[in-house]
Every structure is written in C-alpha cells, then in structure tokens.
C-alpha cells in the first residue's frame, strides 16, 4: 500500500512537500473557493465592487452580513472566504491607511496598501504556530485620478486586474469578463456587467437582499455603497434585458423551424 502523497507535509505551515508545495496555503485557497462570489471591475469612471451575500436561513438579517468594507475614503475591499479572517485583514488595512495619513499627511496609495497587506499575508505562511488567512480580498480604489484594482491571495501574492472575481463563482464570472469587458466601460455598464456575472455565477435569484454594490468614482474619489433600492433598479433592468433576449431567441428559432419545414 502506497503512502498518501501529502502524508505528513500538511501538518505544519513551515514544511515543504518534496515537490515544493505548502499544503496549508493550498487549503486556505480552497476556503476562498468555497466562499460566496465577489467581483471587482475597473471602468473609465471608477471602481465597482459587488458581492453575493448568500444567506443560509430566512431568519438571518441580510444587513448583518457584510462582505464589502470601506478601508479609507478612496479605497474599498470585497472579500470571500472566512469572514472572521477577512475582518482581521480589513482592520489591519484600515490601520495602515491611517498610519500613512498621519505620517505623510496624505491618503495612502492603493498599490502601497495592497502590498503592505500582502506582506502581512506572506508572514503567516512562514512562521510556526500560525495559519494562513482563509480569505482573499479584492482591493479597489482611486488615487490621483487613477483607478487601481488588486486581488490578494492567502499566499501573499498580489495581482492587478481590470476585472476579477473570487469565490465559488470565479470561473463563470471570469469567462463573462473575458467576453464582455472593454477598457472604456462607463460606471453604469460596469455595474450591469458585475450583476450579470453574479446572476450567472449563483444558483439563486439575484435580489437587493443578497447583492451588495459599492462604487468609487474617479471624479470625487469617494467610496459610496449603493442603497438596496438602487441595487434593485439595476437588477430589474438586467432581468428585463434577459427576458427580451429570450423572446428574440425564441422568435428566431421559430423562424428557422418554419424555414426548414418549407
């Protein structure tokens, strides 16, 4: 009987497997993949952050589930994975933003904040007695008129994106982005694209109760979370468009069938 490939190598974070893998970090990534879908999109007019707030019971107050956080006036973050871990990371990010403001009398750059946060994530992959954070963040913000969008990883890796998604619906959302994203998207179009991706990536009805959206506009560089009523208006527009597309496709299929009969 052959021993398991990862036997013994996943008991401590500081132990590499013979093929150079840290299994605890990979397990943390799996925790992120099991989380709800979170999306970030960079548009010509600002940053969009959108999340799916999946509730396990009708007794849960939807407003108590928070997946989008304000880091500073010009920076926000969407999370997926272990919520408690995400809250600890967000708190650290807020402290770093305030330290920079007090030290240099100016807001922190989005790139600098993302790197500082990833430095902390990386430290938790090389010390005994700790575990990696089972959460990933999409950090978006506007600094000096420029939009920045980063995705963090439990390993501490940092990648900048034009549009990205984390969580269980990542694969579906990324396919939609690759097909429909363009650099000159307006804010309205980016919100529509984000909701379309969430609608396709989730297996439940998309409503304002289980979707949260925040925007950071280039013109004022201010983080603003949309109200449930505003979110529902965008969702209704998407549902109407989908119904129209279905009707058009049905009419085309009927025409094709009539042509074949003739």
Number of C-alpha atoms within 10 A of each C-alpha: 3 4 6 7 9 14 9 10 17 18 11 18 20 19 17 15 15 10 6 8 14 21 19 23 22 16 15 21 21 17 20 25 20 15 23 24 28 34 29 31 28 28 25 16 21 26 31 29 32 28 27 28 23 17 14 7 8 7 7 10 10 16 11 7 14 14 24 25 21 18 23 20 15 23 29 29 28 30 34 29 27 18 17 12 16 22 16 12 21 22 13 16 20 16 14 18 23 17 14 16 13 10 8 10 10 11 18 19 17 23 17 13 20 23 16 15 19 21 15 16 23 17 14 21 21 17 13 11 9 13 19 24 27 26 29 32 30 29 27 31 32 27 16 10 14 14 22 22 27 22 24 22 23 28 25 22 13 18 12 16 16 17 26 24 30 30 26 21 24 20 13 15 28 19 12 17 19 11 8 10 19 15 10 12 18 15 21 13 13 25 25 16 21 26 26 19 24 26 21 15 21 17 9 11 10 21 19 21 18 17 22 25 26 24 26 26 22 21 11 11 21 18 23 16 20 13 12 16 11 12 20 17 12 16 21 14 11 17 14 11 12 13 11 12 12 12 12 12 12 12 12 12 12 12 12 12 11 10 9 8 7 6
